[in-house]
Amino acid sequence: MSGGSKPDPGVLEAQRARAELYDTLGQLRERLDYAQRIDDSMERTRRRIARTKRENPLGFAVGVAAVAAVAGLAVWGIARRVARAFD
């Protein structure tokens, strides 16, 4: 075999198939790595919250107060039902 000869077409096809397989496996690994996807989502959410807080502090404070009020009402409603169940 000389240095100027062309590779066998079967070898080229196998190399292309292997590269495609590795690409597919990499994509599957990214899609199935749920822990990393959750971490990425949490980081994006943290950045979005920090940006909202920086850009609109009053709106952020109102949002936090609204969430706290809804959570408080939910806890109060559950506690009330539990207390009634024991009466």
HUSULKA-V550623 format. One record per residue. N is the residue number from 1. OMEGA is omega in radians with two decimals (* if undefined). BURIAL is + if it has 9 or more other C-alpha atoms within 8 Angstrom, else -. D_FIRST is the distance of its C-alpha to the first C-alpha in Angstrom with 1 decimal. Layout:
n-><N,N>
omega-><OMEGA,OMEGA>
burial-><BURIAL,BURIAL>
d_first-><D_FIRST,D_FIRST>
//
This chain:
n-><1,2,3,4,5,6,7,8,9,10,11,12,13,14,15,16,17,18,19,20,21,22,23,24,25,26,27,28,29,30,31,32,33,34,35,36,37,38,39,40,41,42,43,44,45,46,47,48,49,50,51,52,53,54,55,56,57,58,59,60,61,62,63,64,65,66,67,68,69,70,71,72,73,74,75,76,77,78,79,80,81,82,83,84,85,86,87>
omega-><3.14,-3.10,-3.08,-3.09,-3.13,3.08,3.13,3.12,3.09,3.12,3.11,3.13,3.12,3.11,3.09,3.14,3.13,3.13,3.10,3.11,3.12,3.10,3.13,3.12,3.09,3.11,3.11,-3.14,3.12,-3.11,-3.05,3.12,-3.04,3.14,3.13,3.12,3.11,3.10,3.12,3.14,3.11,3.14,3.09,3.14,3.10,3.14,-3.14,3.11,3.13,3.13,3.12,3.13,-3.12,-3.05,-3.07,-3.06,3.14,3.10,3.11,3.14,3.11,3.11,3.12,3.12,3.13,3.11,3.12,3.13,3.13,3.12,3.12,3.11,3.11,3.13,3.12,3.13,3.12,3.14,3.13,3.11,3.13,3.14,3.10,-3.14,-3.12,3.11,*>
burial-><-,-,-,-,-,-,-,-,-,-,-,+,-,-,-,-,-,-,-,-,-,-,-,-,-,-,-,-,-,-,-,-,-,-,-,-,+,-,-,-,-,-,-,-,-,-,-,-,-,-,-,+,+,-,-,-,+,-,-,+,-,-,-,-,-,-,-,-,-,-,-,-,-,-,-,-,-,-,-,-,-,-,-,-,-,-,->
d_first-><0.0,3.8,6.8,8.4,7.0,9.7,10.1,11.5,15.3,16.4,14.9,16.6,19.7,19.8,19.6,22.4,24.4,24.1,25.3,28.1,29.1,29.4,31.4,33.7,34.2,35.2,37.7,39.1,39.5,41.5,43.6,44.5,45.3,49.0,50.2,48.1,49.3,52.9,52.5,51.1,53.9,56.5,55.2,55.4,58.9,60.0,58.8,60.5,63.7,63.7,63.2,66.0,68.3,67.6,68.0,70.9,72.8,75.8,73.9,71.9,75.2,76.6,73.6,73.8,77.5,76.9,74.3,76.7,79.5,77.6,76.4,80.0,81.4,78.9,79.8,83.5,83.2,81.4,83.9,86.8,85.5,85.0,88.5,90.0,88.3,90.1,93.5>
//
